[in-house]
């Protein structure tokens, strides 16, 4: 009897081993048992990276423990998932949640590399001494901000030190108002923070007539002068600083393109005539010849001769008013009637294409693979190159990102170029480009009025904005996104910086 029991016990263990061992092997190889079908199926995975980094993940309403996939980039992994549809949610205390419905397939990882959460209530930091600020412009070195304000048709320009949190200098331009909106231009810093160019509307004291002009402020000597008067030009527009040579800038007078030395009024060079628009890169000058709407390139000094880049243009009679250059192969155009075009010498073909109408402005992403543009009510993105990271997109694809009945303002790229920041009414929001299921659009801040001016600085990771308090508009900021950890050495959750 004991011998029989031992045999039964032995074969029971063998049977358990024969059942469990293959199950363990299949499990380690990524297979899971589907009880609804009664078979083993190859599982799928959800991989994601978030800001903030400490988050809770739920699948179909059930909190799930994610495994750290990469220490350096702090990505997380939900593995061993049976194929099927999942309601995937990311949340963190004090943050708006992020949600997607995703379809998991056997042996495939669904990847979400840019999950961005925003706080439900940001710590708002205000700068003393900036009362009255209406517009502001951050220097190329990200250490100074030019603040503009107006009082009884007298324009005041102040330079604000971000590190010291103090006004350094104040400059006054009497009988003038900032004309950036009218001329579609901003106050522009020279590359080394040496000068400011300020587009203004000068008001005549007697008949109150106005004249567009530019004031140049020399930050080293605290001197300012009228650029129109220095070069005896009355129809100056599109002032741009030379990105390489100190003290030089470009401007248009009518259809003539000039390069000038602001320290020597005799050093003025006509680059080209019959020009409708121009743009600069770090090494080259690009311009449109209005007679044929072809794009040409020369070096910044204009002494290298010109190279023709385009051979044609869509035959719809459009007159170009703005040129946005990424490189020789990727060029965007805005027409006088606010139509936007793209010239793209892409990976698959070379073409011109009209992308939309009523467009106010456009910007390429830093990698040149996307073009952001917007109208008064709609934001769109055009893909200039293939994008092989999930969500995968193809070159020459146009996507509408969002649309509002209210007017949109302050539209700009977020640092990952997978999100867009914008203002509608009193609310500043951030929306993702990822169209899978739906686009998460989260609130950042709201302001006291609907005319707030906002700039997001990628390097400083701060969102600067104006807001009204006690009847006066001042400069404020929030820290965004959350500081991140790198191998546990730096970072944190403190919002004050």
Secondary structure, DSSP 8 states (H G I E B T S, - for coil): -HHHHHHHHHHHHHHHHHHHHHHHHHHHTTEEEETTTTEEEE-EEEEEEEESSS-EEEETTEEE--EEEETTTTEEEEEEE-SEEEEEEEE-TTB--EEEEEEE-TT-EEEEEEEE--BSS---EE-TT-TT--EEEE-TTSSEEEEEEEETTEEEEEEEETTTTEEEEEEEETTEEE-HHHHT---EE-TTS-EEEEEEEEE-TTT--EEEEEEEEETTTTEEEEHHHHHT-SSEEEEEE-SSSTTEEEEEETTEEEEEETTEEEEEEEEESSEEEEEE-SSEEEEEETTTTEEEEEETTS-S--EE--S---SS---EEEEEEEETTEEEEEETTS-EEEEEE-SS-EEEEEEESS--EEEE-TTSSEEEEE-SSEEEEEESS-B-SSS-B-TTEEEEEEE-SS-EEEEEE-TTSSEEEEEETTEEEEEE---SS---EEEEEE-SSTT--EEEETTTTEEEEEEEETTEEEEEEEE-S----STTSS--S----
